[in-house]
Amino acid sequence: MTDKELSKLRRTELLELLIAQGKEYTKLQEELHVTQKALHKREIAIEKAGTIAEASYKLNDVVGSTQRAVDQYVQNVTRMITQQQEESSDAVSKARNYATETVAIAEKRARSLLNAASEQAAQIVSEARVEADRILAQAKVSAEQIEADAQIKKMELLAQARHEMVSAQESIAPAPEKKPRGLFRSRS
């Protein structure tokens, strides 16, 4: 599989590939174990065969194959780990950028809402003051009218009381005698 094909794989696919590589590693370990057993058997066979050169040639072939398989496996695992680290770094970087942008947008919106609320509160306070001034002026006019009406009523009551007092005095006091006016008046 090429590097380009690996870069197109999703994380789950990469993890599955890594698991498969792990299984392959285990299998290669088992093969190595089997090969080592076979090598041990061959050593016995070499001893029996008696030729060191032939045994050395067979041993080099087995060890070389095993070493190539282990090297290839280590190379694949290292490449996959590096690729996953790069992808993780990219994902973290993208998440941080997104979080920063989201916070900036939220802060801007909060400032906008706060400014709008402040303006609305100022408008409400202004309207409330105008309404309070109107109600106060109306109450003042009503109070002045009530005071004027009370003064008029007071004057009417005072006039009525004076009139009733005069009437009461007239009914209580005897009427003065009237002297005739005539040609002859007595001189006293």
C-alpha positions as CSV (number, residue, x, y, z in Angstrom):
1,M,0.0,0.0,0.0
2,T,1.5,3.4,-1.0
3,D,1.8,6.4,1.3
4,K,-0.9,8.2,-0.7
5,E,-3.3,5.4,-0.2
6,L,-2.5,5.3,3.5
7,S,-3.1,9.1,3.8
8,K,-6.7,8.6,2.4
9,L,-7.6,6.0,5.0
10,R,-9.7,7.0,8.0
11,R,-8.6,6.4,11.6
12,T,-10.6,3.3,12.0
13,E,-9.2,1.9,8.9
14,L,-5.7,2.8,10.0
15,L,-6.3,1.2,13.4
16,E,-7.6,-1.9,11.7
17,L,-4.5,-1.9,9.5
18,L,-2.3,-1.5,12.7
19,I,-4.2,-4.4,14.3
20,A,-3.6,-6.5,11.2
21,Q,0.1,-5.5,11.3
22,G,0.1,-6.5,15.0
23,K,-1.3,-9.9,14.1
24,E,1.2,-10.2,11.3
25,Y,4.0,-9.4,13.7
26,T,2.7,-12.1,16.1
27,K,2.6,-14.5,13.2
28,L,6.1,-13.5,12.2
29,Q,7.2,-14.1,15.7
30,E,5.7,-17.5,15.6
31,E,7.4,-18.2,12.3
32,L,10.6,-16.9,13.8
33,H,10.2,-19.4,16.6
34,V,9.4,-22.2,14.2
35,T,12.3,-21.1,12.1
36,Q,14.6,-21.1,15.1
37,K,13.4,-24.6,16.0
38,A,14.0,-25.6,12.4
39,L,17.4,-24.0,12.6
40,H,18.1,-26.0,15.7
41,K,17.1,-29.1,13.9
42,R,19.3,-28.1,11.0
43,E,22.2,-27.5,13.3
44,I,21.7,-31.1,14.4
45,A,21.5,-32.1,10.8
46,I,24.6,-30.2,10.0
47,E,26.5,-31.9,12.7
48,K,25.3,-35.1,11.3
49,A,26.1,-34.1,7.8
50,G,29.5,-32.9,8.8
51,T,29.9,-30.0,6.5
52,I,30.2,-26.6,8.1
53,A,30.1,-24.7,4.8
54,E,26.7,-26.2,3.9
55,A,25.3,-25.5,7.4
56,S,26.5,-21.9,7.3
57,Y,24.9,-21.3,3.9
58,K,21.5,-22.7,5.1
59,L,21.7,-20.8,8.3
60,N,22.4,-17.5,6.5
61,D,19.5,-18.0,4.2
62,V,17.1,-18.6,7.1
63,V,18.4,-15.7,9.3
64,G,18.4,-13.3,6.3
65,S,14.7,-14.1,5.5
66,T,13.7,-13.6,9.0
67,Q,15.6,-10.4,9.4
68,R,14.1,-9.0,6.2
69,A,10.6,-9.8,7.4
70,V,11.2,-8.2,10.8
71,D,12.8,-5.1,9.1
72,Q,9.8,-4.7,6.8
73,Y,7.3,-5.0,9.6
74,V,9.2,-2.4,11.8
75,Q,9.3,-0.1,8.8
76,N,5.5,-0.4,8.2
77,V,4.7,0.1,11.9
78,T,7.0,3.2,12.2
79,R,5.4,4.7,9.0
80,M,1.9,4.1,10.3
81,I,2.7,5.6,13.7
82,T,4.2,8.7,12.1
83,Q,1.3,9.2,9.9
84,Q,-1.2,8.8,12.8
85,Q,0.8,11.3,14.8
86,E,0.6,13.8,11.9
87,E,-3.1,13.3,11.5
88,S,-3.7,13.7,15.3
89,S,-1.7,16.9,15.3
90,D,-3.7,18.2,12.3
91,A,-7.0,17.2,14.0
92,V,-5.9,18.9,17.3
93,S,-4.8,22.0,15.4
94,K,-8.1,22.2,13.5
95,A,-10.1,21.7,16.8
96,R,-8.2,24.5,18.5
97,N,-8.8,26.8,15.5
98,Y,-12.4,26.0,15.5
99,A,-12.7,26.5,19.3
100,T,-10.9,29.9,19.0
101,E,-13.2,31.0,16.1
102,T,-16.3,29.8,18.1
103,V,-15.2,31.7,21.2
104,A,-14.5,34.9,19.1
105,I,-18.0,34.6,17.5
106,A,-19.7,34.0,20.8
107,E,-17.9,37.0,22.4
108,K,-18.8,39.3,19.5
109,R,-22.4,38.2,19.7
110,A,-22.4,38.7,23.5
111,R,-21.1,42.2,23.1
112,S,-23.7,42.9,20.4
113,L,-26.5,41.6,22.6
114,L,-25.2,43.6,25.6
115,N,-25.0,46.8,23.6
116,A,-28.5,46.2,22.2
117,A,-29.8,45.6,25.8
118,S,-28.1,48.7,27.1
119,E,-29.6,50.8,24.3
120,Q,-33.0,49.3,24.9
121,A,-32.7,49.9,28.7
122,A,-31.7,53.5,28.0
123,Q,-34.7,54.0,25.7
124,I,-37.1,52.5,28.3
125,V,-35.6,54.7,31.0
126,S,-36.0,57.8,28.8
127,E,-39.6,56.9,27.9
128,A,-40.3,56.2,31.6
129,R,-39.0,59.7,32.6
130,V,-41.1,61.4,29.9
131,E,-44.2,59.5,31.1
132,A,-43.4,60.3,34.7
133,D,-43.0,64.0,33.8
134,R,-46.3,63.9,32.0
135,I,-48.1,62.2,34.9
136,L,-46.5,64.7,37.3
137,A,-47.6,67.6,35.2
138,Q,-51.1,66.2,34.9
139,A,-51.2,65.6,38.7
140,K,-50.0,69.2,39.3
141,V,-52.8,70.6,37.0
142,S,-55.3,68.4,38.8
143,A,-54.0,69.5,42.2
144,E,-54.2,73.2,41.2
145,Q,-57.8,72.6,39.9
146,I,-58.8,70.9,43.1
147,E,-57.2,73.7,45.2
148,A,-59.1,76.4,43.1
149,D,-62.3,74.4,43.5
150,A,-61.7,74.2,47.2
151,Q,-61.1,78.0,47.5
152,I,-64.3,78.6,45.6
153,K,-66.2,76.2,47.9
154,K,-64.6,77.8,50.9
155,M,-65.7,81.3,49.8
156,E,-69.2,80.0,49.1
157,L,-69.3,78.4,52.5
158,L,-68.0,81.5,54.2
159,A,-70.6,83.7,52.4
160,Q,-73.3,81.2,53.3
161,A,-72.2,81.2,56.9
162,R,-72.2,85.0,57.0
163,H,-75.6,85.1,55.5
164,E,-76.9,82.5,58.0
165,M,-75.2,84.4,60.8
166,V,-76.8,87.7,59.8
167,S,-80.1,85.9,59.5
168,A,-79.7,84.4,62.9
169,Q,-78.8,87.7,64.5
170,E,-81.8,89.3,62.9
171,S,-84.1,86.7,64.2
172,I,-82.7,86.9,67.7
173,A,-82.4,90.7,68.1
174,P,-85.6,92.9,68.4
175,A,-86.2,95.3,65.7
176,P,-85.5,98.9,66.6
177,E,-88.4,101.1,67.0
178,K,-89.2,103.4,64.3
179,K,-89.9,107.0,65.2
180,P,-92.4,108.8,63.3
181,R,-91.1,111.5,61.2
182,G,-93.2,114.2,61.3
183,L,-93.4,117.9,61.6
184,F,-93.0,117.9,65.2
185,R,-90.2,116.2,66.7
186,S,-89.6,116.2,70.3
187,R,-86.5,117.7,71.5
188,S,-85.0,116.1,74.1
